């Protein structure tokens, strides 16, 4: 089992933290990521997903084929987020109590370098519980204060939100379904009108919440555009689609809880694999098939690759090991 960090923007971190509230009408259990797919996303229309498999080192690999005319090219891309059963801890924007100090070093332009030193006696705060009157990051007074810190600067020890990967697949960004858009954690806005509740979803490109969007995919589109720019939707890149379970909102969960969650994920995936095998009468790979990682295709277009059963959309169904 591997533990990796994953960056969540403030809207995504807030959506995931809402999972802790049992009264929340929507929960976030899915995220789409671009990292590692740069080679195929220069010209995403030119590439087709061939398969997802697990290599001899236990890494999840997405194989792409160049679908252009007179070209026979391939891209063999390792997923940077892991495999089902691995842990992710969220690095998010936060507030830390401390001060800025001179390091004695200089920048390339000759300016003094400053470093922030947090006071370990003060627990960090998040955007749902900000401190009063936080300082600004360019404060050169050296005075102790609360400062907003970028997610990149968040140590693992500060991570409050922990996730476990349930499944990973690859698809084009704009292929998202309405159900998946909701699983991405878009905010639901309720507008009471003559005793009825209109179902509207937040438009992340405007500050007002008085006017929403009726389609969850449209809401997700504005969310992605608010993070990556408005052109990303028309570019329609390939993305990793990571399904996950939220495990904890107040630090790393216990080993026993992690073990229980992993076993449940593997049991669910094994059950799905067995059901599809029976329905499609297809062969099923095991850990011993590492020596023969060739793809077998069943009657229901399911692929069985190197110990993982995969749907023809590339989503993994059966884990390699417990």
FENMO-V234913 format. One record per backbone hydrogen bond with DSSP energy under -1.0 kcal/mol. NH is the residue of the N-H (numbers start at 1). CO is the residue of the C=O. If there is no record, write none. Layout:
[[NH/CO] [NH/CO]]
//
This chain:
[[4/87] [6/89] [8/91] [13/9] [14/10] [15/11] [16/12] [17/13] [18/14] [19/16] [20/17] [21/18] [24/21] [29/183] [30/183] [31/242] [33/240] [37/34] [41/37] [46/43] [47/44] [48/65] [50/63] [51/63] [53/61] [55/59] [58/55] [61/53] [62/77] [63/51] [64/75] [65/48] [66/73] [67/46] [71/68] [75/64] [77/62] [79/60] [85/165] [86/83] [87/2] [88/163] [89/4] [90/161] [91/6] [94/149] [95/125] [96/147] [98/145] [99/117] [101/115] [103/113] [107/111] [110/107] [113/105] [115/101] [117/99] [119/97] [122/119] [125/95] [129/126] [135/146] [139/136] [145/98] [147/96] [149/94] [153/150] [154/151] [158/155] [159/156] [162/248] [163/88] [164/245] [165/86] [166/243] [167/243] [169/241] [171/239] [173/237] [175/172] [176/173] [181/177] [182/178] [183/179] [184/180] [185/182] [189/200] [191/198] [193/196] [196/193] [198/191] [200/189] [201/213] [202/187] [206/203] [213/201] [219/215] [220/216] [221/217] [222/218] [223/219] [224/220] [225/221] [226/222] [228/224] [229/225] [232/229] [235/231] [236/232] [239/171] [240/33] [241/169] [242/31] [243/167] [244/29] [245/164] [247/162] [248/162] [251/160] [258/254] [259/255] [260/256] [261/257] [262/258] [263/259] [264/260] [265/261] [266/262] [267/263] [268/264] [269/265] [270/266] [271/267] [272/268] [273/269] [274/270] [275/271] [276/272] [277/273] [278/274] [279/275] [280/276] [281/277] [282/277] [289/286] [290/287] [292/289] [296/304] [298/302] [301/298] [303/310] [304/296] [305/308] [308/305] [310/303] [311/315] [314/311] [316/168] [317/309] [318/309]]
//
